[in-house]
Amino acid sequence: MASMIAERPSIRHFASDDERWQAAVARNPQAEGAFVTAVRTTRIYCRPTCTARQPKRENVTFYANPAEAEAAGFRACLRCKPNLDRPDDAQANMIARACRAIEDAEEPPTLEKLAKLAGQSPYHFHRVFKSVTGLTSKAYADAHRGKRVRKELKRAGTVTEAIYSAGFNSNGRFYAASDDLLGMTPTDFREGGAGATIRFAVGECSLGAILVGATDKGVCAIMLGDDPQELVRTFQDDFRQAKLVGGDKDFERVVADVVGFVEGSQREFKLPLDVRGTAFQQRVWQALREIPMGKTVSYREIAKKIGSPAAVRAVAGACASNKIAVAIPCHRVVRTDGALSGYRYGVERKRALLQREGAR
C-alpha cells in the first residue's frame, strides 16, 4: 500500500470477458461482486469463485450481477448461492460502512459510536474491524488523518492552516503525533522530505545488480534487479524528494556487509534498519523478520500471527511494499499450497534465495 491505510475488502474491475474468464478459472477472490458466470448448457449462474466443475469457455456468459443473470433466464447455483450474501460479505459491508464513517467525520468517532452505528457491541465490532482491515478502528482513523494531513500540507499556504484543515483542533495534538503520521517533521514534509539525506551505492551479487541505501538511522533500501540504471531510477522514484548522495569508501563497507548477507556468508543481518511504514506494515515486517532461515510460511500464517487472520491480501500487499529485500525476508512467504507466487524482485530470485537458505 502506498497509502497509510491498510487495504480493505475491494472489488477489482475486470475490463474484458477474457479477464473475467481468467479470474473465474483462478477462482480469484477479488472477482467476488464484480460479475457472475452463467453457463448456457445448464442455465445456472455462479459466483466466480464457485468450486463446481469448470464449464467450457464457449458455454460461459458473464453478467454484472445476479439480477441481470436471472432476467436472462438463469437460476442461482445451489452450491455457491450467488444470490445471497455470505457472512463474510455482510461483515465486509459493515466494516466498509464504518470506514466511510471514519473518513467522513471531522473528528475520529469513538469505538463505542462506531459499534452503535454497526449495531454491534464494542468488543465484537473491535474484533471484526481488526480482522477485516488489519488495524484497530483508532489506527485506521489515525492513518486516514495522516493521509489528510499530507494532502493538506501540499495544498495549504501554511503548516497551521493544513493542521486545522485536516481536522486537528490544536497544534499541540498534531505535533505530538506528527512523527508517527508523517515519518518526519511537517515542515520537512512540505518541502518534500528534502531534509532527509540518503547515501546509496550500486554493486553486483550473484542475484544481479544490488542497490543499497541508508540514512543516519540505518539501511532503508536493499533492491535487486537486472539493470543497475533501472534500479537507480526506481530508487530515485521511491525517495524522490530526499537528498541522495553517492556512497563513499566508508559506505562501501555497508554495501559489502549487505552483499555478504545476501550471498549467505552471514546468517544474521547485523546492520541497523531505518524502516518506515503503516502500523499494519510494521507488524507484518516484524513477523517476517522472525521467520527462521530455512523455513517458509504462508501469507495466511503471517495474518494469523499478527492477529488479523482475515487480512491475507493486506499481508501480501505489505510484503510487496517491502523495500529492504532479504533483511526483511518477504521471500520466505509463500502461498498456502507452497507456490512461490509473486516477488517484487522476481520469482527466480525468490527461488534462488530459498534454495540457498535450504528452505523446503
C-alpha positions in Angstrom: 0.0 0.0 0.0 1.4 3.3 -0.9 -1.4 4.6 1.3 -1.1 4.8 5.0 -4.3 2.9 5.3 -4.4 -0.9 5.1 -6.2 -2.4 2.2 -9.8 -3.2 3.0 -12.0 -5.5 1.0 -12.4 -4.2 -2.5 -13.9 -5.3 -5.8 -11.5 -5.3 -8.7 -12.6 -4.1 -12.1 -12.4 -6.7 -14.9 -12.4 -4.9 -18.2 -13.0 -7.8 -20.6 -14.6 -11.2 -20.8 -11.1 -12.7 -21.2 -10.1 -11.1 -17.8 -13.3 -12.4 -16.3 -12.7 -15.9 -17.6 -9.2 -15.9 -16.2 -10.4 -14.7 -12.8 -13.1 -17.4 -12.8 -10.6 -20.2 -13.7 -8.3 -19.0 -10.9 -11.3 -18.5 -8.6 -9.8 -15.1 -7.8 -11.5 -13.8 -4.6 -11.1 -10.2 -5.9 -13.7 -11.1 -8.5 -16.4 -11.6 -5.9 -19.1 -9.0 -6.5 -17.6 -7.9 -9.8 -19.6 -10.3 -12.0 -21.3 -13.7 -12.1 -20.7 -16.6 -14.5 -23.7 -18.1 -16.4 -23.5 -21.5 -18.2 -25.8 -21.7 -21.2 -26.0 -25.5 -21.2 -27.2 -25.8 -17.6 -28.9 -22.4 -17.3 -27.2 -21.9 -14.0 -25.2 -18.9 -12.8 -22.5 -18.9 -10.2 -20.0 -16.8 -8.2 -16.7 -16.5 -10.0 -15.2 -18.4 -7.0 -17.6 -21.3 -7.1 -15.9 -24.7 -6.6 -18.2 -26.6 -9.0 -16.6 -28.2 -12.0 -15.2 -25.7 -14.5 -17.5 -25.3 -17.6 -16.2 -25.0 -21.1 -15.3 -21.4 -22.1 -17.7 -21.4 -25.1 -20.6 -22.1 -22.8 -20.0 -19.2 -20.4 -21.6 -15.8 -20.4 -20.8 -13.1 -17.9 -23.3 -10.8 -16.1 -22.7 -7.8 -13.9 -24.9 -9.1 -11.1 -27.4 -11.9 -10.2 -30.4 -9.7 -11.2 -29.1 -9.5 -14.8 -28.4 -13.2 -14.9 -31.9 -14.1 -13.7 -33.5 -11.6 -16.1 -31.8 -13.6 -18.9 -33.4 -16.8 -17.7 -30.6 -18.3 -15.5 -31.1 -19.7 -12.0 -28.8 -19.5 -9.0 -26.3 -22.2 -8.2 -27.3 -24.2 -5.1 -23.7 -24.7 -4.1 -22.3 -21.2 -4.1 -25.6 -19.3 -3.7 -24.6 -16.2 -5.7 -28.0 -14.6 -5.0 -27.3 -14.5 -1.2 -24.8 -12.5 0.9 -22.3 -14.6 2.6 -21.5 -13.9 6.3 -18.1 -12.6 5.1 -19.8 -10.3 2.7 -22.1 -8.9 5.4 -19.1 -8.3 7.7 -17.1 -6.7 4.9 -20.0 -4.4 4.1 -20.4 -3.5 7.7 -16.8 -2.6 8.0 -16.8 -0.7 4.7 -19.6 1.5 6.1 -17.6 2.1 9.3 -14.6 3.0 7.3 -16.6 5.6 5.3 -18.0 7.0 8.6 -14.4 7.4 9.9 -13.3 9.1 6.6 -16.3 11.5 6.6 -16.0 12.5 10.2 -14.3 15.8 11.2 -13.2 14.2 14.5 -12.4 10.4 14.7 -15.5 8.7 16.0 -15.1 6.6 19.2 -15.2 2.8 19.1 -18.5 3.0 21.0 -20.1 5.2 18.4 -18.9 3.1 15.5 -20.1 -0.1 17.2 -23.5 1.5 17.8 -23.8 2.5 14.1 -23.0 -1.1 13.2 -25.5 -2.5 15.7 -22.7 -4.4 17.4 -21.1 -4.5 20.9 -17.9 -2.5 21.1 -15.9 -5.8 21.8 -17.4 -7.6 18.8 -17.1 -4.7 16.5 -13.4 -4.1 17.5 -12.6 -7.8 16.8 -14.3 -7.8 13.4 -12.9 -4.5 12.3 -9.3 -5.6 13.1 -9.9 -9.0 11.4 -11.1 -7.4 8.2 -8.8 -4.4 7.9 -5.7 -5.5 9.8 -6.0 -2.4 12.0 -8.0 -1.2 15.0 -10.6 1.5 14.2 -8.3 4.0 16.0 -5.3 3.1 14.0 -7.4 3.3 10.8 -8.6 6.7 11.8 -5.1 7.9 12.6 -3.9 6.6 9.3 -6.7 8.4 7.4 -5.9 11.6 9.3 -2.3 11.2 8.3 -3.4 10.9 4.7 -5.5 14.1 5.0 -2.6 15.9 6.7 -0.2 15.0 3.8 -2.8 16.2 1.3 -3.3 19.5 3.1 0.4 20.1 3.6 0.8 20.1 -0.1 -2.2 22.4 -0.7 -2.4 24.8 2.2 -0.5 28.1 2.5 0.9 27.4 6.0 1.5 24.4 8.2 -1.0 25.8 10.7 -3.7 26.0 8.1 -3.0 22.4 7.0 -3.3 21.2 10.6 -6.7 22.7 11.1 -7.9 21.7 7.7 -7.1 18.1 8.4 -9.3 18.1 11.5 -6.8 18.7 14.3 -8.2 21.3 16.7 -4.8 22.2 18.2 -1.2 22.5 17.1 -0.1 20.6 20.1 -2.2 17.5 19.4 -0.9 17.4 15.8 2.8 17.8 16.7 2.5 15.1 19.3 1.5 12.7 16.6 3.3 14.2 13.6 6.3 11.8 13.5 4.0 8.8 13.5 1.8 10.3 10.9 4.4 11.7 8.5 7.7 10.0 9.4 9.3 13.5 9.6 8.5 17.0 10.7 5.6 18.7 8.9 8.0 21.4 7.5 10.3 18.7 6.0 7.2 17.0 4.5 6.0 20.3 2.9 9.5 20.5 1.4 9.1 17.0 0.0 11.3 15.3 2.5 14.2 17.5 1.3 15.8 17.4 4.7 16.4 13.6 4.6 19.8 12.5 3.3 20.3 9.0 1.9 23.6 7.6 0.8 23.4 4.9 -1.8 25.6 2.7 -4.0 25.1 0.0 -6.6 27.0 -3.2 -6.7 26.9 -6.7 -8.0 25.9 -10.0 -6.4 25.0 -13.5 -7.6 21.4 -12.4 -7.9 22.3 -9.5 -10.3 22.6 -5.8 -9.5 22.0 -4.7 -6.0 21.4 -1.2 -4.7 21.8 -0.3 -1.0 20.6 2.9 0.6 20.9 4.2 4.1 20.1 7.2 6.3 21.9 8.1 9.5 19.4 5.8 11.3 20.2 2.7 9.2 19.6 0.8 6.0 16.4 2.0 4.3 16.7 0.2 0.9 18.1 -3.1 -0.5 16.9 -3.5 -4.0 17.7 -6.3 -6.6 17.4 -6.2 -10.3 18.9 -6.9 -13.7 19.7 -3.3 -14.8 21.7 -1.0 -12.5 20.3 2.1 -14.1 16.8 0.9 -13.7 17.4 0.2 -10.0 18.7 3.7 -9.6 15.6 5.2 -11.3 13.3 3.1 -9.1 15.2 4.2 -6.0 15.0 7.8 -7.1 11.3 7.5 -7.6 10.8 5.8 -4.2 12.8 8.5 -2.4 12.3 11.3 -5.0 12.4 14.3 -2.6 15.2 13.2 -0.3 18.8 14.3 -0.8 20.5 11.3 -2.5 24.3 11.1 -2.1 26.6 8.6 -3.7 28.3 6.4 -1.2 31.9 7.0 -0.2 34.6 4.5 0.8 33.1 4.2 4.3 29.7 3.4 2.8 31.3 0.6 0.7 31.7 -1.3 3.9 28.0 -1.1 4.4 27.4 -2.4 0.9 29.9 -5.2 1.4 28.1 -6.3 4.6 24.8 -6.3 2.8 26.1 -8.3 -0.1 27.7 -10.8 2.3 24.4 -11.3 3.9 22.6 -11.7 0.6 25.2 -14.3 -0.5 24.7 -16.2 2.7 28.1 -15.7 4.3 26.4 -14.1 7.3 23.4 -15.8 8.9 22.3 -12.7 10.8 21.8 -9.2 9.5 23.6 -7.0 12.0 23.2 -3.6 10.5 20.5 -1.2 11.9 17.5 -0.7 9.7 15.5 2.5 9.1 12.1 1.0 8.5 9.0 3.2 8.0 5.5 2.2 7.1 2.0 2.0 8.3 1.3 0.4 11.7 0.0 -2.7 9.8 3.1 -2.9 7.6 5.3 -2.7 10.6 3.6 -5.6 12.2 3.9 -7.7 9.1 7.6 -6.8 8.5 8.4 -7.6 12.2 6.7 -11.0 11.7 8.8 -11.6 8.6 12.0 -11.0 10.5 11.0 -13.7 12.9 10.8 -16.4 10.3 13.9 -18.6 10.8 16.3 -19.1 7.9 15.5 -22.3 6.0 11.8 -22.0 6.8 8.8 -20.7 4.8 5.3 -19.7 6.0 2.2 -18.8 4.1 0.6 -15.3 3.9 -2.3 -16.8 5.9 0.0 -17.9 8.7 1.5 -14.4 8.9 -2.0 -12.9 9.0 -2.8 -15.2 11.9 0.4 -14.4 13.7 -0.2 -10.7 13.7 -3.8 -11.2 15.0 -5.5 -10.4 11.7 -6.5 -13.7 10.2 -8.8 -12.2 7.5 -6.2 -9.7 6.3 -4.3 -12.1 3.9 -4.4 -9.8 0.9 -3.2 -6.9 3.1 -0.3 -9.1 4.3 0.6 -9.7 0.6 0.4 -6.0 0.0 2.7 -5.3 2.9 5.2 -7.9 1.5 5.1 -6.2 -1.9 5.8 -2.8 -0.3 8.9 -4.0 1.4 11.9 -2.0 0.1 14.5 -3.9 2.2 15.0 -7.2 0.4 16.4 -10.2 2.2 17.0 -8.3 5.5 13.2 -8.2 5.8 12.7 -11.7 4.3 9.4 -11.5 2.4 10.9 -14.1 0.1 10.2 -16.7 2.9 6.4 -16.2 2.5 4.7 -18.5 0.0 1.1 -19.4 -0.9 -0.8 -21.9 1.1 -0.2 -24.6 -1.5 3.5 -23.9 -1.4 3.7 -22.0 -4.7 6.2 -19.1 -4.7 3.7 -16.7 -6.3 4.9 -13.1 -6.8 8.0 -11.4 -5.6 9.0 -7.8 -6.1 12.4 -8.8 -7.4 11.3 -11.8 -9.5 10.2 -15.3 -8.6 13.5 -16.8 -9.8 15.4 -14.7 -7.3 12.9 -15.8 -4.6 13.6 -19.4 -5.6 17.4 -18.9 -5.5 17.2 -17.3 -2.1 15.1 -20.1 -0.6 17.4 -22.8 -2.2 20.4 -21.0 -0.8 18.8 -21.0 2.7 18.0 -24.7 2.4 14.2 -24.0 2.7 11.8 -26.8 1.9 
